[in-house]
Amino acid sequence: MSARKLAMKVIELCAGKLEAGIKQFLVSSMSGDSRLANSKIDYHEVIYDVYRCAPQILSGVVPYLTGELLVITNPV
C-alpha cells in the first residue's frame, strides 16, 4: 500500500479526531502562512485526497476555497 493510500485510510477511519488539524493546515496553506511557505505539500492535492476519503472535513474550508476561486476567476 502506498503512503498516500495509507494516509487516506487513516483520515477516513479517524476523520473526527483529525478534522480540526486538517482544517487548520488547509486554511493556513491557503492564506499563505509563512510557516508553511517552504512546504513541498500542494494543498490542492490534499483537498482532493481528503474529498475522496472524508469529504465532511472540507465543510469548514469551503469559504476559503470560494474566495480563492473568485480571485482566480476575477483577477484585479
Secondary structure as UniProt FT lines:
FT   HELIX           3..13
FT   HELIX           15..31
FT   HELIX           34..36
FT   TURN            37..38
FT   HELIX           43..53
FT   HELIX           55..60
FT   HELIX           62..73
//
